[in-house]
């Protein structure tokens, strides 16, 4: 006799839904609580945290001054490079903000919050968006710096973006109305994009706002010429071009890096060997399908390279790989320090569980927020320190927001606001945030007011740093 369910022998009555067990990793069905919806839950939050409350900036008496904050953030960095970091932060208020993620997090922890958590960039200022190449060489645009990424309040990223737009606009010479409008429009684009994503099927929302649609979605047509120029430059920004400028033929037939101090310098053999050996552990963090790709490249040289503004003083290496034709692939092996947001997230009441590996934190945070990520993202440990690993010069390009014409600043604000909403929607239900943000411009106005107030505060902090440099209280190296 046959066993099992035969044809026509259904286990459920005709027209009834089949009862299946709850599957871990999937939503509950039927819902445990069908009395409300994420949209309604978000809307209800307005009663406890009015949208207008986000304009608030109350600085408490215990706030560290600019010099103390910079000095504290230099702890654990390479001492001889910290004057270079201070010098870069001293270049202007926008540069100061870029290097002061921890100080801003201190302030944000004391502002109103909805308590809606998501994967946040942690450093979503206007210069941390850019172009990069996908696996097929096409260009995409998205957030591109995740050193400070963590689970935290969505408002923190949006407020940092808005304040940075005001500072960038002031540096570019735009009038105050234009600067405020850029912050206002960034918040408006964030709000409208979140509402759009909330209405889409989840799979469509996950990959929404394709790059060819981004300009139209955000009405950023004035920015087209700038984006085109950046794209053309990005396409030639490759490992091959970097290697051609930064390496020379070696006696064994391979190639080696040429020192270009203080940015690029050669390192002792033992240090280079430690980095090269650590790549074995890095390979294990990649999918097995990528192992043959790296297996067709040989490690030829390792050098130290100074990076960024906020990252200056961290340990960062470039590794030269060559394939059988001598074509280069350059990897960046960059120290991953604990997120500067962690102590301030705890102050704000957000749980910060222990991090298994800081490089892994950065990589997973990036993959959670981007639609397309570098296929060679991974992590490793070098002499007890955690590192992230990624392609170097992967057709990267960026818009300098502090150099934009006034009529493009609000376009750029709308574009970055939309990208930030898309990134947040990957780990927070867009219906929840959209329900809170609503249809009108109340949130936009509040964010713009906060942005102007925080830009003023940052200019004062920057002036404090300059005064300390002039008085010899803190060393700065400029012009590099």
C-alpha positions in Angstrom: 0.0 0.0 0.0 1.3 3.5 -0.9 2.2 5.8 1.9 2.1 9.6 2.1 -0.5 12.0 0.8 -2.0 10.9 -2.4 -3.4 13.0 -5.2 -6.6 14.7 -4.0 -5.9 13.8 -0.4 -5.3 17.3 0.9 -4.5 17.8 4.6 -6.6 21.0 4.8 -10.2 21.7 4.0 -11.0 23.3 0.6 -10.3 27.0 0.8 -8.5 26.9 4.1 -4.9 28.1 4.6 -2.4 25.4 5.4 -1.1 25.7 9.0 2.7 25.6 8.9 5.2 25.9 11.7 6.8 29.3 12.4 10.2 29.3 10.6 13.1 31.0 12.3 14.3 34.1 10.3 10.9 34.8 8.8 7.9 36.9 9.9 5.2 35.5 12.1 2.0 34.3 10.4 -0.6 35.0 11.5 0.8 38.1 13.1 0.9 38.0 16.9 -0.6 41.4 17.2 -2.9 42.5 14.3 -4.3 45.5 16.2 -2.0 48.0 14.6 0.5 48.4 11.7 4.1 49.7 11.5 2.8 52.9 9.9 0.3 53.5 12.7 3.0 52.7 15.3 5.3 55.2 13.7 2.6 57.8 13.6 1.8 57.2 17.2 5.4 58.1 18.2 4.7 61.7 17.2 2.8 62.2 20.5 5.9 61.4 22.6 8.5 62.8 20.2 6.9 65.6 18.1 8.7 66.0 14.8 9.3 69.7 15.6 11.4 68.5 18.6 14.2 67.5 16.3 15.3 71.2 16.0 16.5 71.0 19.6 20.2 71.3 20.4 20.9 71.6 24.1 24.6 71.4 24.9 25.2 70.3 28.5 27.8 71.6 30.9 29.8 68.3 30.7 30.3 68.6 26.9 34.0 68.2 26.1 35.6 71.1 24.4 37.0 70.8 20.8 40.6 70.3 21.9 39.7 67.6 24.5 37.5 65.8 22.0 40.2 65.8 19.3 42.9 64.7 21.8 40.7 61.9 23.1 40.0 60.7 19.5 43.7 60.5 18.8 44.2 57.9 21.5 45.6 54.7 20.1 46.6 56.2 16.7 50.1 56.3 15.5 51.6 59.3 17.4 53.7 60.7 14.7 50.6 61.0 12.4 48.2 62.7 14.9 49.6 66.2 14.0 48.7 65.5 10.4 45.1 64.6 11.5 44.8 67.7 13.6 46.1 69.8 10.6 43.5 68.3 8.3 40.7 69.0 10.8 41.9 72.6 11.2 41.5 73.2 7.5 37.9 74.4 8.0 34.7 73.8 9.9 33.5 71.2 7.4 36.8 69.3 7.8 36.5 69.6 11.6 33.0 68.0 11.5 34.4 65.1 9.3 36.9 64.3 12.0 34.6 64.8 15.0 32.0 62.0 14.7 32.5 61.1 18.4 31.9 64.7 19.5 28.7 65.0 17.5 27.5 61.6 18.8 28.0 63.0 22.3 25.6 65.9 21.4 23.2 63.7 19.5 22.8 61.4 22.5 21.2 64.3 24.3 18.7 65.2 21.6 15.1 63.8 21.1 14.9 60.4 19.5 12.1 58.1 18.4 14.0 55.0 19.6 13.6 53.5 16.1 16.9 51.7 15.5 18.5 50.7 12.3 22.0 50.1 10.9 23.4 53.6 10.7 26.5 54.8 8.9 27.6 56.7 12.0 29.4 59.2 9.8 26.9 60.1 7.1 28.3 63.6 6.3 27.9 64.9 2.8 31.4 63.8 1.6 30.9 60.2 2.5 28.7 59.5 -0.5 30.4 58.5 -3.8 30.7 56.4 -6.9 32.4 53.0 -7.0 32.5 50.1 -9.4 30.4 47.0 -9.1 31.6 43.5 -10.1 31.0 44.2 -13.8 32.7 47.6 -13.7 29.5 49.6 -13.8 29.3 52.6 -11.5 26.9 52.9 -8.6 26.5 55.7 -6.1 25.9 55.2 -2.4 27.3 55.7 1.1 30.9 54.7 1.0 32.4 55.0 4.5 31.4 52.7 7.3 34.2 53.0 10.0 31.7 54.1 12.6 28.7 52.0 11.6 26.5 50.6 14.3 22.9 49.9 15.3 21.5 53.2 16.3 18.9 56.0 15.8 18.1 56.8 12.2 17.9 60.5 13.2 21.7 60.6 14.0 22.7 60.0 10.4 20.1 62.4 9.0 21.1 65.2 11.4 24.8 64.7 10.6 24.1 64.8 6.9 22.0 68.0 7.2 24.6 69.8 9.3 27.4 68.9 7.0 25.4 70.3 4.0 25.1 73.7 5.8 28.9 73.7 6.5 29.8 72.6 3.0 27.6 75.3 1.5 29.1 78.0 3.7 32.6 76.9 2.7 31.5 77.1 -1.0 30.3 80.6 -0.5 26.6 79.9 -0.7 24.2 82.3 1.1 22.5 81.2 4.3 19.1 80.6 2.7 20.8 78.2 0.2 22.6 76.3 2.9 19.5 75.9 5.0 17.5 74.8 1.9 20.0 72.1 1.2 19.5 70.7 4.7 15.8 71.0 4.4 15.7 69.3 1.1 17.9 66.4 2.3 15.4 65.7 5.1 12.5 66.1 2.7 14.1 63.6 0.2 14.7 61.2 3.1 11.1 61.4 4.2 9.6 61.1 0.7 11.9 58.2 -0.2 11.0 56.3 2.9 7.3 56.8 2.1 7.9 55.5 -1.4 9.8 52.4 -0.1 7.0 51.8 2.5 4.5 51.4 -0.4 6.5 49.0 -2.5 6.7 45.2 -2.3 9.6 44.4 0.0 11.8 42.9 -2.7 11.2 45.9 -5.0 11.9 48.3 -2.1 15.1 46.5 -1.3 16.7 47.3 -4.6 14.7 50.5 -5.3 15.9 53.8 -6.8 18.3 52.4 -9.3 21.1 54.8 -10.1 19.7 55.7 -13.5 16.5 56.8 -11.7 18.1 58.6 -8.8 18.4 62.0 -10.5 14.8 62.0 -11.6 13.5 60.7 -8.3 15.3 63.5 -6.4 14.8 66.2 -9.0 18.6 66.7 -9.1 18.9 67.6 -12.8 21.2 70.6 -12.1 23.7 68.1 -10.8 23.9 66.0 -14.0 27.0 67.7 -15.4 28.9 67.4 -12.1 28.0 63.7 -11.8 29.1 63.1 -15.4 32.5 64.6 -14.8 32.9 62.7 -11.6 31.9 59.5 -13.4 34.4 60.0 -16.1 37.2 60.5 -13.6 36.1 57.5 -11.5 36.2 55.1 -14.5 40.0 55.7 -14.7 40.6 55.6 -11.0 41.7 51.9 -10.9 44.3 49.7 -9.4 46.2 49.8 -12.7 46.5 53.5 -12.7 47.5 53.7 -9.0 50.1 50.9 -9.6 51.5 52.7 -12.7 52.1 55.8 -10.6 53.2 54.2 -7.3 55.3 51.2 -8.2 58.5 50.3 -10.1 60.0 47.2 -11.6 61.7 45.0 -9.0 64.9 42.9 -9.6 62.9 39.6 -9.5 60.7 40.7 -12.4 57.8 41.8 -10.2 57.0 45.3 -9.0 57.4 47.2 -5.7 55.9 50.3 -4.2 57.9 53.6 -4.4 57.9 55.7 -1.3 56.1 59.0 -1.5 56.2 60.4 2.0 54.3 61.3 4.1 51.4 59.6 2.3 53.0 56.4 1.0 56.0 54.8 2.7 57.8 51.5 2.6 57.8 49.4 5.7 60.2 46.8 7.3 60.2 43.3 5.9 58.7 41.8 9.1 55.8 44.2 9.1 55.1 43.5 5.4 55.3 39.8 6.0 52.7 40.1 8.9 50.3 41.9 6.6 50.8 39.4 3.8 50.3 36.4 6.1 47.1 37.9 7.4 45.6 37.7 4.0 45.2 34.0 4.4 42.6 34.7 7.2 41.0 37.4 5.0 40.4 34.9 2.2 38.5 32.7 4.6 36.0 35.6 5.2 35.1 35.7 1.5 32.7 33.4 -0.3 34.4 30.3 -1.7 33.4 31.3 -5.2 35.9 34.1 -5.0 38.8 32.0 -3.9 39.9 31.1 -7.4 40.0 34.9 -8.3 42.5 35.7 -5.6 44.3 32.4 -6.2 45.3 33.7 -9.6 47.1 36.6 -8.1 50.4 36.7 -6.3 51.4 39.0 -3.4 54.3 41.3 -4.5 54.6 44.1 -2.0 53.0 45.9 0.9 53.3 49.6 1.9 51.9 51.9 4.5 49.5 54.6 3.1 47.9 57.5 5.1 44.2 57.8 4.5 41.2 60.2 5.0 40.6 62.9 7.5 39.0 61.1 10.5 41.1 58.0 9.7 44.5 59.6 9.8 46.7 57.9 12.3 45.1 54.5 11.9 47.2 51.7 10.5 46.5 51.3 6.8 48.3 49.3 4.2 48.1 48.8 0.4 48.9 45.4 -0.9 50.1 44.9 -4.5 48.8 41.7 -6.2 49.7 40.8 -9.8 48.1 38.2 -12.0 49.9 36.0 -14.6 50.0 38.9 -17.1 51.4 41.3 -14.5 48.1 43.2 -14.2 47.7 44.7 -10.8 45.0 44.4 -8.2 45.5 46.5 -5.1 43.9 45.8 -1.8 43.6 48.1 1.2 44.1 46.6 4.6 42.8 49.2 7.0 42.7 49.1 10.8 39.2 48.9 12.2 38.9 50.8 15.5 35.8 50.6 17.7 33.1 52.9 16.5 33.3 56.3 18.1 29.6 56.1 18.6 29.6 53.2 21.1 29.8 55.1 24.4 27.2 57.6 23.2 24.8 55.0 22.0 24.9 53.5 25.5 24.1 57.0 26.9 21.2 57.2 24.5 19.9 53.8 25.7 20.8 51.7 22.7 22.2 48.3 23.5 25.7 47.9 22.2 26.6 44.2 22.4 30.2 43.1 22.4 31.8 43.2 18.9 33.3 39.9 17.8 35.8 41.6 15.4 35.8 45.3 14.5 36.7 44.6 10.8 33.7 42.2 10.6 31.5 45.0 12.2 32.5 47.4 9.4 32.1 44.9 6.6 28.7 43.6 7.7 27.4 47.1 8.4 28.5 48.2 4.9 26.8 45.1 3.3 23.6 45.8 5.3 23.4 49.4 4.0 24.5 49.2 0.4 22.6 47.7 -2.4 25.8 46.7 -4.1 29.1 46.2 -2.2 32.6 45.5 -3.2 32.8 41.7 -3.8 36.2 41.6 -2.1 35.1 43.1 1.2 36.5 41.0 4.1 38.4 41.3 7.4 41.5 39.9 9.1 43.8 40.4 12.1 47.4 41.7 11.9 49.5 41.3 15.0 46.5 41.3 17.2 44.7 44.3 15.6 41.5 44.0 13.6 41.5 45.2 10.0 39.0 45.5 7.2 40.1 44.6 3.7 38.7 46.0 0.4 39.7 46.9 -3.1 41.7 50.0 -3.4 40.8 52.5 -6.1 37.8 50.5 -7.3 36.7 53.1 -9.8 35.9 55.4 -6.9 34.8 59.0 -7.4 33.1 61.6 -5.3 31.5 65.0 -5.4 33.1 67.6 -3.2 30.1 69.2 -1.6 32.2 72.2 -0.4 33.0 73.0 -4.1 29.5 72.8 -5.5 27.8 75.8 -7.1 25.0 77.2 -5.1 22.3 75.9 -7.5 23.6 72.3 -7.1 23.8 72.1 -3.3 20.1 71.4 -2.8 20.2 68.9 -5.6 23.0 67.1 -3.8 21.1 67.3 -0.6 18.1 65.6 -2.1 20.2 62.9 -3.7 22.1 62.0 -0.5 18.9 62.2 1.6 17.3 59.6 -0.7 20.3 57.3 -0.6 20.4 57.5 3.2 16.7 56.5 3.4 17.3 53.5 1.1 20.3 52.5 3.2 18.3 52.7 6.5 15.3 50.8 5.0 17.4 47.6 4.7 17.4 47.1 8.4 14.4 49.1 9.7 10.9 48.7 8.4 10.3 51.7 6.1 6.6 51.7 7.1 7.6 52.5 10.7 9.9 55.4 9.8 7.6 56.7 7.1 4.7 56.6 9.5 6.6 58.9 11.9 8.0 61.2 9.2 4.5 61.8 7.6 3.4 63.8 4.6 4.1 67.4 5.5 7.4 69.3 6.0 7.4 69.6 9.8 10.3 67.2 10.1 12.2 68.9 7.2 11.9 72.2 8.9 13.1 70.9 12.3 16.1 69.1 10.7 17.0 72.3 8.8 16.9 74.3 12.0 19.0 71.8 13.9 21.5 71.7 11.0 22.0 75.5 11.1 22.4 75.5 14.9 24.9 72.6 14.8 26.9 74.2 11.9 27.2 77.3 14.1 28.4 75.1 17.0 30.9 73.4 14.7 32.3 76.7 13.5 32.9 77.7 17.2 34.5 74.3 17.9 36.8 74.8 14.9 37.8 78.2 16.1 38.6 76.8 19.5 40.9 74.2 17.8 42.6 77.0 15.8 43.2 79.0 18.9 44.7 76.0 20.7 47.1 75.4 17.7 48.2 79.0 17.7 48.8 78.8 21.5 50.8 75.6 21.1 48.4 73.5 23.1 48.0 71.0 20.4 50.4 70.2 17.5 49.2 70.4 13.9 50.9 69.7 10.6 49.3 71.5 7.7 49.8 71.6 3.9 49.9 67.9 3.4 
